[in-house]
Amino acid sequence: MSKGYHVAITGITGVVGQEILDLLIEREFPIKELSVFASARSAGRKIDFKGQEVEVQELTENSLVPPIDIVFFAAGGDMSAKYSPAASEKGITVIDNSSHFRMDEDIKLIVPEVNGDTLTKDDHLIANPNCSTIQSVVPLKVLDDNYGLKRVIYNTYQAVSGAGAAGIKDLEEGTTDNFPFLITETAIPQIDDFTESGYTKEELKMIDESRKILGHDDLPVTATAIRVPIKNSHGVSINAELKKDVDLETLRQQIEDFPGLKLVDNPAKQEYPLQSEASGIDDILVGRLRHDFSMNNTINLWVVADNIRKGAALNSVQIAEYMVEHDLI
């Protein structure tokens, strides 16, 4: 990463936008110039970048033009839909955190450890997946590569930070400004709106995105998404039916050796992934590995990750790093 890049971030005043900037600095991404954008009400604010003040600009139709090389979109789906295509058509590499482009068949949905090798120089608009999907497909990649996936069942236990500042406020102050019920008193088996199928949009995202990222359009996947009274980091219980039998010790080593995964699996000593221990770290924690005795060639695992970090900002930065490393920008 010797070459310097002109990097832009939209939605810089939001949680994910700020986290992207922090990670770019922390991981020493080669930034030669930084531009930051937000809504009109935030224009004029100052953002610290390595001891220098960078002024927040209003995002407009004329904002994203060369010599900007890379732009991270963290300003919501409406802004992504409005401004991302034009930027990408100008040759700027756009990495979008919204859900707007994820299921577009012409746009790649990328988790670098899983399908980064599908990226090319022609990919100027790249979608970043749903937070729970990201942390789930990485261990599923291990299973698929070594044993072959036949069916996947998800149950998610998602922190309030996934709903933004309003979700955190409901937890910390006992309000119902965001959630329909007091999150301080119950888990809520609804994330996003319900569809006619009876599934929520969040559940359908996990189903559809997992198939796309893993490259299995017909893979049977089902999901139940639950909001829990935890500030940060999502947990996902995964039941995976496989084409071949699994030796758990071999699988543990395969998980330990895979980039981005950390095995935490010694229940006898109460060592298993905890959401409280995932906050602020890059790794996806995997544990509670065990055979599902009710089905042949089926295992259960528990997967935890920081939904703001790996589930959004870090994965976006890693996409950019992959493209720089492989000279795709």
C-alpha positions as CSV (number, residue, x, y, z in Angstrom):
1,M,0.0,0.0,0.0
2,S,2.6,2.5,-1.0
3,K,0.4,4.7,-3.3
4,G,-1.7,7.4,-1.7
5,Y,-5.4,7.7,-2.4
6,H,-7.9,10.5,-2.2
7,V,-10.5,9.1,0.1
8,A,-14.0,10.4,0.8
9,I,-16.5,9.4,3.4
10,T,-20.2,10.3,3.3
11,G,-22.2,10.2,6.5
12,I,-19.1,11.1,8.5
13,T,-21.1,12.4,11.4
14,G,-22.8,9.1,11.9
15,V,-21.6,6.1,14.0
16,V,-20.5,4.0,11.0
17,G,-18.9,6.9,9.1
18,Q,-16.8,7.9,12.1
19,E,-15.8,4.3,12.7
20,I,-14.7,4.0,9.1
21,L,-12.4,7.0,9.5
22,D,-11.0,5.6,12.8
23,L,-10.3,2.3,11.2
24,L,-8.6,3.9,8.2
25,I,-6.3,5.7,10.6
26,E,-5.7,2.7,12.8
27,R,-4.9,0.4,9.9
28,E,-2.7,3.0,8.2
29,F,-4.7,3.1,5.0
30,P,-2.7,5.1,2.5
31,I,-4.7,8.4,2.4
32,K,-3.0,11.3,0.6
33,E,-6.2,13.5,0.9
34,L,-9.4,13.1,2.8
35,S,-12.8,14.6,2.0
36,V,-15.8,14.2,4.3
37,F,-19.5,14.8,3.6
38,A,-22.8,14.9,5.5
39,S,-26.1,16.6,5.3
40,A,-26.5,20.4,5.1
41,R,-27.1,20.7,8.8
42,S,-23.7,19.2,9.6
43,A,-21.8,21.2,6.9
44,G,-19.1,23.3,8.3
45,R,-18.3,21.1,11.3
46,K,-14.7,20.1,11.8
47,I,-13.4,16.5,11.9
48,D,-10.0,15.6,13.3
49,F,-7.8,13.7,10.9
50,K,-4.4,12.9,12.3
51,G,-4.2,16.2,14.2
52,Q,-5.6,18.2,11.3
53,E,-9.1,19.7,10.9
54,V,-11.1,18.6,7.9
55,E,-14.3,20.6,7.2
56,V,-17.5,18.6,6.7
57,Q,-19.0,19.4,3.3
58,E,-22.6,19.1,2.2
59,L,-23.2,16.1,0.0
60,T,-24.5,17.3,-3.4
61,E,-24.6,16.0,-6.9
62,N,-21.3,17.7,-7.6
63,S,-19.4,16.5,-4.6
64,L,-18.1,13.1,-5.7
65,V,-15.8,13.7,-8.7
66,P,-12.2,12.8,-9.5
67,P,-9.5,13.2,-8.2
68,I,-11.4,11.3,-5.5
69,D,-10.3,7.6,-5.8
70,I,-12.5,5.9,-3.2
71,V,-15.7,6.8,-1.4
72,F,-17.3,5.1,1.5
73,F,-21.0,5.6,1.7
74,A,-22.5,5.5,5.2
75,A,-25.3,8.1,4.7
76,G,-28.2,5.7,4.3
77,G,-30.0,4.0,1.4
78,D,-31.6,7.1,-0.1
79,M,-28.3,9.0,-0.3
80,S,-26.6,5.9,-1.7
81,A,-29.3,5.4,-4.4
82,K,-29.0,9.1,-5.4
83,Y,-25.3,9.6,-5.5
84,S,-23.4,6.3,-5.7
85,P,-24.1,5.4,-9.4
86,A,-22.9,8.8,-10.7
87,A,-19.7,8.5,-8.6
88,S,-19.0,5.0,-9.8
89,E,-19.6,6.0,-13.5
90,K,-16.8,8.6,-13.1
91,G,-14.4,5.8,-12.2
92,I,-14.5,6.3,-8.4
93,T,-14.6,3.1,-6.4
94,V,-17.7,3.3,-4.3
95,I,-18.1,1.0,-1.2
96,D,-21.7,1.3,0.0
97,N,-22.9,0.3,3.5
98,S,-26.6,0.6,2.7
99,S,-28.9,-2.3,1.7
100,H,-29.9,-0.5,-1.5
101,F,-27.6,-2.3,-4.0
102,R,-27.0,-5.6,-2.2
103,M,-29.3,-7.8,-4.2
104,D,-28.6,-6.1,-7.5
105,E,-27.4,-8.9,-9.8
106,D,-24.9,-6.6,-11.4
107,I,-23.3,-5.4,-8.2
108,K,-21.0,-7.6,-6.0
109,L,-21.8,-8.2,-2.4
110,I,-18.4,-8.7,-0.7
111,V,-17.0,-10.1,2.5
112,P,-13.3,-10.2,1.6
113,E,-12.5,-13.4,3.5
114,V,-15.3,-15.2,1.6
115,N,-15.5,-13.8,-1.9
116,G,-13.0,-11.0,-2.2
117,D,-11.4,-13.0,-5.1
118,T,-14.4,-12.2,-7.3
119,L,-13.5,-8.5,-7.4
120,T,-12.0,-7.0,-10.6
121,K,-10.9,-3.6,-11.9
122,D,-14.3,-3.2,-13.4
123,D,-16.0,-3.2,-10.0
124,H,-16.6,0.5,-9.2
125,L,-19.7,0.0,-7.0
126,I,-19.5,-2.6,-4.3
127,A,-22.1,-3.4,-1.7
128,N,-21.3,-4.1,1.9
129,P,-23.6,-6.8,3.5
130,N,-25.9,-6.8,6.4
131,C,-24.1,-6.9,9.8
132,S,-25.4,-10.3,10.9
133,T,-24.8,-11.8,7.5
134,I,-21.1,-10.7,7.5
135,Q,-20.3,-12.5,10.7
136,S,-22.2,-15.6,9.7
137,V,-20.9,-16.3,6.2
138,V,-17.3,-16.3,7.3
139,P,-17.6,-19.5,9.4
140,L,-20.0,-20.9,6.9
141,K,-17.3,-20.5,4.2
142,V,-15.1,-22.8,6.3
143,L,-18.0,-25.3,6.5
144,D,-18.8,-25.0,2.8
145,D,-15.2,-25.4,1.6
146,N,-14.5,-28.5,3.7
147,Y,-17.9,-30.2,4.1
148,G,-20.4,-28.7,1.7
149,L,-23.5,-26.8,2.9
150,K,-26.9,-28.4,2.5
151,R,-29.1,-26.1,4.7
152,V,-28.6,-23.3,7.2
153,I,-30.8,-22.1,10.1
154,Y,-30.1,-18.7,11.7
155,N,-31.3,-17.3,15.0
156,T,-29.9,-13.9,15.6
157,Y,-29.6,-12.0,18.9
158,Q,-28.9,-8.5,17.8
159,A,-27.7,-5.5,19.9
160,V,-29.5,-2.2,20.0
161,S,-26.6,-0.4,18.4
162,G,-27.8,-2.0,15.2
163,A,-30.7,0.4,15.3
164,G,-28.4,3.5,15.7
165,A,-28.4,6.2,18.4
166,A,-32.2,5.9,19.0
167,G,-31.8,2.2,19.8
168,I,-29.0,2.9,22.3
169,K,-31.1,5.6,23.9
170,D,-34.0,3.2,24.4
171,L,-31.7,0.8,26.2
172,E,-29.9,3.4,28.3
173,E,-32.9,5.5,29.2
174,G,-35.8,3.0,29.1
175,T,-37.6,4.8,26.4
176,T,-39.6,3.5,23.4
177,D,-38.5,6.2,20.9
178,N,-37.2,3.5,18.5
179,F,-38.5,0.1,19.6
180,P,-42.2,-0.7,20.0
181,F,-41.6,-2.2,23.4
182,L,-39.3,-1.6,26.3
183,I,-36.0,-3.2,25.3
184,T,-34.9,-3.0,28.9
185,E,-37.5,-5.6,29.8
186,T,-37.7,-8.0,26.9
187,A,-36.2,-9.4,23.8
188,I,-38.2,-8.4,20.7
189,P,-38.7,-10.9,17.9
190,Q,-38.9,-8.3,15.2
191,I,-36.1,-6.4,13.4
192,D,-37.3,-4.2,10.5
193,D,-40.8,-4.5,9.0
194,F,-42.8,-7.7,8.4
195,T,-43.4,-8.8,4.9
196,E,-46.3,-10.8,3.5
197,S,-44.3,-14.0,3.9
198,G,-44.3,-13.5,7.7
199,Y,-40.5,-12.9,7.7
200,T,-39.1,-9.5,8.5
201,K,-37.0,-7.6,6.0
202,E,-33.9,-8.3,8.3
203,E,-34.5,-12.0,8.1
204,L,-34.9,-12.0,4.3
205,K,-31.7,-10.0,4.0
206,M,-29.8,-12.7,5.8
207,I,-31.4,-15.4,3.7
208,D,-30.8,-13.7,0.3
209,E,-27.4,-12.2,1.1
210,S,-26.0,-15.4,2.4
211,R,-26.9,-17.2,-0.8
212,K,-25.4,-14.5,-2.9
213,I,-22.1,-14.2,-1.0
214,L,-21.6,-17.9,-0.8
215,G,-22.5,-18.4,-4.4
216,H,-25.3,-20.8,-3.8
217,D,-28.5,-19.4,-5.2
218,D,-30.6,-22.4,-4.2
219,L,-29.2,-23.0,-0.7
220,P,-32.1,-23.6,1.8
221,V,-31.7,-20.9,4.4
222,T,-34.1,-19.7,7.1
223,A,-33.8,-17.1,9.8
224,T,-35.3,-15.5,12.9
225,A,-34.0,-12.1,13.9
226,I,-34.3,-11.0,17.5
227,R,-33.4,-7.7,19.2
228,V,-31.9,-8.1,22.6
229,P,-31.1,-5.7,25.5
230,I,-27.4,-5.5,24.8
231,K,-25.7,-2.3,23.7
232,N,-23.2,-3.7,21.1
233,S,-22.2,-6.8,19.2
234,H,-24.5,-9.4,17.6
235,G,-24.8,-13.1,18.4
236,V,-26.0,-15.6,15.8
237,S,-26.9,-19.2,16.6
238,I,-26.2,-21.3,13.4
239,N,-27.4,-24.8,12.6
240,A,-25.8,-26.1,9.5
241,E,-26.6,-29.3,7.7
242,L,-23.6,-30.5,5.7
243,K,-22.9,-33.0,2.9
244,K,-20.2,-34.8,4.8
245,D,-19.6,-35.8,8.4
246,V,-17.6,-33.5,10.6
247,D,-14.8,-34.3,13.1
248,L,-15.1,-31.5,15.6
249,E,-11.4,-31.3,16.4
250,T,-10.6,-31.0,12.8
251,L,-13.2,-28.3,12.4
252,R,-11.9,-26.4,15.4
253,Q,-8.5,-26.2,13.8
254,Q,-10.0,-25.2,10.4
255,I,-11.8,-22.3,12.1
256,E,-8.7,-21.3,14.0
257,D,-6.7,-21.2,10.8
258,F,-9.2,-19.2,8.8
259,P,-8.6,-15.4,8.4
260,G,-10.8,-13.2,10.6
261,L,-12.1,-16.0,12.8
262,K,-11.1,-16.7,16.4
263,L,-12.1,-19.9,18.1
264,V,-13.4,-19.6,21.7
265,D,-14.7,-23.1,22.5
266,N,-13.9,-24.6,25.9
267,P,-17.4,-24.8,27.6
268,A,-16.0,-26.8,30.5
269,K,-14.2,-23.7,31.6
270,Q,-17.0,-21.4,30.5
271,E,-15.0,-20.2,27.5
272,Y,-17.3,-19.4,24.7
273,P,-18.1,-16.3,22.6
274,L,-19.6,-13.4,24.6
275,Q,-21.0,-10.3,23.1
276,S,-19.4,-8.2,25.8
277,E,-16.0,-9.5,24.7
278,A,-16.5,-8.9,21.0
279,S,-17.0,-5.1,21.1
280,G,-14.0,-3.2,19.8
281,I,-12.2,-6.2,18.2
282,D,-11.8,-7.2,14.6
283,D,-12.2,-11.0,14.9
284,I,-15.4,-12.9,14.6
285,L,-15.7,-15.2,17.6
286,V,-16.8,-18.8,17.1
287,G,-17.7,-21.4,19.7
288,R,-20.2,-23.9,21.2
289,L,-19.4,-26.3,18.4
290,R,-21.4,-29.5,18.7
291,H,-23.1,-32.1,16.6
292,D,-26.9,-31.8,16.2
293,F,-28.0,-35.3,17.3
294,S,-31.4,-34.9,15.6
295,M,-29.9,-34.7,12.1
296,N,-27.1,-36.5,10.2
297,N,-24.0,-34.4,9.3
298,T,-25.4,-31.3,11.1
299,I,-23.6,-29.1,13.6
300,N,-24.5,-26.1,15.8
301,L,-22.2,-23.1,16.4
302,W,-22.5,-19.7,18.1
303,V,-21.0,-16.7,16.4
304,V,-20.4,-13.3,17.9
305,A,-19.0,-10.1,16.4
306,D,-19.0,-6.3,16.8
307,N,-21.8,-5.2,14.5
308,I,-20.5,-1.7,14.0
309,R,-16.9,-2.7,13.5
310,K,-16.7,-6.0,11.5
311,G,-20.4,-5.8,10.7
312,A,-20.2,-2.5,8.9
313,A,-17.1,-0.2,9.0
314,L,-14.3,-2.8,9.1
315,N,-15.7,-4.9,6.3
316,S,-15.9,-1.8,4.2
317,V,-12.3,-0.9,4.9
318,Q,-11.2,-4.4,4.3
319,I,-12.9,-4.3,0.8
320,A,-10.8,-1.2,0.0
321,E,-7.7,-2.8,1.4
322,Y,-8.2,-5.9,-0.8
323,M,-8.7,-3.8,-3.9
324,V,-5.6,-1.7,-3.2
325,E,-3.5,-4.8,-2.4
326,H,-4.5,-6.5,-5.6
327,D,-4.1,-3.3,-7.7
328,L,-7.8,-3.1,-8.6
329,I,-8.2,0.7,-8.1
